[in-house]
Amino acid sequence: MTLTLSFRRAASSGHDGSANSTAQVDQPTLLRSDVDAIVALVESAYRGDASRVGWTTEADLLDGQRTDRDEVEGLIKSPHARFTLAFVAASEGVASSAGDSLLVGSVLLELSPGRAYVGMVSVRPEFQARGVGRALLTECERIVRNEQPESRLRITVIGLRTELITWYERRGFRRTGEREAFPYGQPRFGLPRRADLYFEVLEKDLAPTAG
């Protein structure tokens, strides 16, 4: 069942939002609790045994952390980066310590001239395959089309994650043929369990079509 989501952006500066029938975008705010919530969400989606509940887990490829508080804080403070947070209302039958909503997804968007980078697409394992990831990507595309309409949306995926690459291809991304090296020897990005990791680069052209 597709969820009705609301979005809030944790960002270093304000950006206008828009609303539609299934997703409401609130004015961005920066809360210290956002940092801890984003870190916990990303870790739950990618690392450790808990992540195995969902299909985005990297637990068979990497131990250690996926991100940390310093990285997320630095990205939130960057004038070129923002996190979009996706919430589901408690009225939809979910339990939440906040009482009225539950954080179920987040995504990082970094803007640079002519290109936008999407990263850390994270959905709580028990809410995966319910349209949250697709909705987060759609919101990123909306932002980029509004602010940089001639841009390409870029993402990197561990090359061995063929099922995840296929998911992005269904969302309109295409392999560029580029590869980026995995940062071996840098524990802040995780502890590899194998020696053949690399990143596949995918892009989606968001430029308006003629006609």
N, C-alpha and C positions, 0 to 999 in steps of 0.2 A: 504494500500500500504506500503510495506517495505521500510524503509528509508536507504539511503547510509550515513553511519556514519563515523566520524573520532574521534579517541580517543587521549586524552592527559592526562598524569598522573601527578597529583600534589603529590610529594613525597619528602622525606627528603634526598634521595640520588638517583643517576642515575641508570636506568635499561634499558637494551636493549629492543627494540620493534621489531615487525614484521608487515608485511602488507599483506592483501589479497584483493580480488576483491571488497569487499563491506565494509571493515573497514580498515582505515589507522591508525597506532599507531605512534605518534610523540614522540620525546625525551621528558622526563619529565622536567618540570620547576616548580618552586614554586613562585607564584604570590600572593601578599596580596589580590588582588581582588578575587582569587580563594576561599578564606575563606568565604567571604560574599556571593559569588555566590552559594557555596555548601549549606550553611545554608538556604538561600532563597529557593533553589530547594527542599531540604528535607522537609522544612516546607510546601511548596506548595503541595507536594505529599501526606502528611500524616495528616496535622492538619488544622483546620479552615474550613469555608464554601467553600473557593476556592478549597480545595482538593476534594470536593464532585463531581467535574466534572469528576474525574477519579475513578477507582475501587479500588485503594490501600488506600483510605482514612481511617483514624482511628478516624474521628471526632465524630462518635457515641459512641466511647469507651473512648476517652481521650480529655480533653481540655489542654490548656497550650502549651508548646513548645515540639518539638521532639528532638531538639539539640540546640546548641548555639555556638557562636564564640569561646569561650574558649575550648570547647570540640573538635571542628574541628581543631583548631590551634594545640592543643596538639597531636592529632592523626597524623596530617601532619608532625609534628616534630619528631614523634616516628620513630626509625630506623626499626621497624617491621611492620609499617602500611603505606598504600598508598591509595589515592583516584584515581580512574579512572574517567575521565570526558568525556562524549559523546556529540559530536556536530553534528548538521546537517547544511549543507551549505545553505546560503540564496538563492542559485540558484535553490533550490528545492521549492521555493515559500513561504518561511517563512520570517517573519519580524524579524529583529535583530537590536538592538541598536549598536552592534559591527560592523554592516555593512556586514560582509562576513559569519558569522556563528552564530548559536544560541545554547547555552547549553541546552540540553534536558534530560540528565541523568547523574547520578553519582553512584558510588558504593565504599564502603570501603572494603579493603582486609587487613587482619592482618595475618602474618605468624608466626608460632611457630613450633618447631620440631615435625614432624609427623602429623601436623594438620594446616589447614588454616581456618580462620573465615571470613565469608562474612557478611556484615551488611550495613544498610542504603541504600539498593537498592532503588533508587529514580528516577522516571521519571516524567517529567512535565505532569500534568493531561491531557492536550490536545494532548499529543503525546503518551499516553498509548495505549496498544493493537496494536502497530505498530512495534513490534520487538525490541524495545530499551532495555527493561529489559533482554530479552533473549540474546541479543548481549553483554550486560555488563557481564552477568554470563559466557558466552563463553570466553570472554577476561580474566576473573578471572581464569577460568580453564586452559587457555593457560599459564598464568603466573605461576600458581602452578605446572603444569606438567613440565615446564621448570626448575623451581628452586627447587621444592620438589616433585619429581615424585612419592614418596611413600605415599603421604599425603591423608588425607580425608578432604573434604570441608564441613564446619560446618556452620549452620545458625540457628538462633532462630526466631520464629514467635509467635505472640500472639495466644494462643490456640484457641480463639474464631474466629479467621480469617480462617475459614475452606476453603473458596474459594482460599485464598492465599496459604495455605498449599497444596491444590490440584494442584495449578500452579507449585509449586516447585517439587512436586512429578512427574509431567509430564516432568520436566527437569532432572529427575534421582535421586532426593533426596529421602531418606527414613526416616521415623520416627524412632528415636532411643529408644523411650519409656521413655526418660528422660524429666523431666520438671524442669524449673527454676522459682524461685519466681519473681513476678513483684516487682520493687522497690517502694512500697508504702511509702509515707512520704518523698519522694525526688522529689520536684517540678521540678527540672531540667530535669527530664525524663517525665514530663507530669502530669496532674491532672486527675486521674481516675474518670470516671463517674459511675463505678460499682465496686463491691468488689470481683469479681471472676476472675480477670485477672491473667494470668500466661503465661510463654513462653514454647512452644513446641520446642524440639531440633530435627533438621533434619541433616542428613549427606549424603554425596555422596563420594563414594570411587573412587579415581582417580589413584590408583595404576595400573600399566600396567598389562594386563591379559596375562596369559601364552599361548604360542602357536603362 
